[in-house]
Amino acid sequence: MSIHPLLAELEKQIADNLEELRNLSDSNLPTSVIEPLQEHYSKIDAALIDAKNYLSNALARDHEAQAKNNG
């Protein structure tokens, strides 16, 4: 699997995570239920963003290395 599909999947997961957070905020659940779930989703979101940034940087380094080797 190349990096591009992984980046696309991470971006999708981040968007899905944000949608879940919005849905929680709009729900009628008690705050005692919502707050731990929001914290959970926030941690997941941070990990997904870190992974996306790592892969984006790896892709950029790979393109730089290929450009040096080709030119």
N, C-alpha and C positions, 0 to 999 in steps of 0.2 A: 504494500500500500504506500503510495507516495504521500508526501507531506500535504499537498493541496487538498485531498479529500479529508485528511485529518483536521486541517484548519477549518474547512467548511463544516465538519461535524461539531467542532468545538464552538464555532460561532452559532450554530443551531442550538446547541445545548445551553449556551449563555442566554440566547433569546428566550428559550423555553423556561429557563430558570427565572428570568425577569418577569415573564408572564405569570408564573406560579406565585411570585411575590406580590404582583398586582392583584391576583385573585384572592390571596390571603387578606390583603388590605381591604378588599371589597366584601369579604365574607362576614357572616354574622357570628363567627366563632368568638369565644371570650378571649380577652387579651392574654390570659394565662396560657392559652393554647397557641395563639398567633405569635407571640414574642419568641418562644423557643424555635418555632418553625422558621421564622424570619432569620434568626441567628444561624440556623442550619443552612438555609439557602444562601445566606451571605458568605458563609465559609466555602460552600461549593462553588459559588460564583467567583470568589477570589482564586480558588485553585484552577478553575477553568480558564480564567483570564491569564494566570501565570503560565499555564500550559500553552495557551495560544501565543503569548508573547515569546516563549521559548522556541516554539516551532517557527514562528515568523522570523525570528533572529537566525535560526539555523538555516532557513531557506535563503535569507539574504546573504549569509556567509557562503553558502553553496554557490549562489549566483556570482558572487565576487570571485570565488576561487575558479569557477569556470571561465569567467571573463579574463582572468590573468593567464590561464592556461591556453586560451584561444587567441590571445592577442597581444 
